[in-house]
Amino acid sequence: MSGPIISDDPLYQLLRDDDVAGFNQAREAGQECDLSGCDLRGLDLRNLIIKGMNLEDTYFRGADLRGIDFSGCNLNGASLADAKISGCYFPIELTPAEIELSVTMGTRLRHIYTKT
């Protein structure tokens, strides 16, 4: 695992430009986006529709993730350090202790992901 990626993907760039609505519209229109390993640190991602995406090794340090539905997402290796997570729906495989360790201590999530 190297450091976080600043991707050239147009949908990723929408998130970097604080255009969550544009990202959601593009995803609803069928546009694909791989955010694995990407740098999403410090972004306001509230209202992001991300269900089922590959978020392996993604950096969410200090991001506002409140209310996001992460069900069906691959979160293995993702970092939630200092992120705001109230109201998030996490995959059932992730224990509350695992999530708390990532938020408070910066550990990477250990998520055994099985695609359904």
ZIURHU-V482670 format. One record per pair of residues at least 24 apart in sequence whose ideal C-beta (glycine too) atoms are under 8 Angstrom apart, sorted by the first residue. I is the first residue (numbers start at 1). J is the second residue. D is the distance in Angstrom with one decimal. If there is no record, write none. Layout:
BEGIN
I,J,D + I,J,D
END
This chain:
BEGIN
1,37,7.7 + 1,57,5.6 + 1,77,6.5 + 2,37,7.8 + 4,37,6.6 + 4,38,6.5 + 4,39,3.4 + 4,41,7.1 + 4,58,7.9 + 4,59,4.3 + 5,37,4.6 + 5,38,5.1 + 5,39,6.3 + 6,38,7.6 + 6,39,5.7 + 7,35,7.7 + 7,38,5.4 + 9,33,5.8 + 9,34,7.1 + 12,38,5.8 + 15,40,6.5 + 15,43,6.1 + 15,45,6.9 + 15,48,7.6 + 16,43,7.2 + 18,43,7.2 + 18,44,6.4 + 20,44,7.6 + 20,45,6.3 + 20,46,7.2 + 20,47,5.5 + 20,48,5.2 + 21,47,7.5 + 23,48,6.8 + 23,49,8.0 + 24,48,6.9 + 24,49,4.7 + 36,74,7.6 + 56,113,7.7 + 57,108,7.7 + 61,106,7.5 + 72,116,6.7 + 74,111,6.9 + 74,113,4.1 + 74,115,7.8 + 75,109,4.9 + 75,111,4.6 + 75,113,7.3 + 76,109,6.5 + 76,110,6.9 + 76,111,4.3 + 76,112,7.5 + 76,113,5.5 + 77,108,4.8 + 77,109,6.7 + 77,111,7.9 + 78,102,7.5 + 78,108,6.6 + 78,109,5.0 + 78,111,7.6 + 79,106,6.3 + 79,107,7.8 + 79,108,5.5 + 79,109,7.6 + 80,109,7.0 + 81,105,7.6 + 81,106,3.7 + 82,106,7.8
END
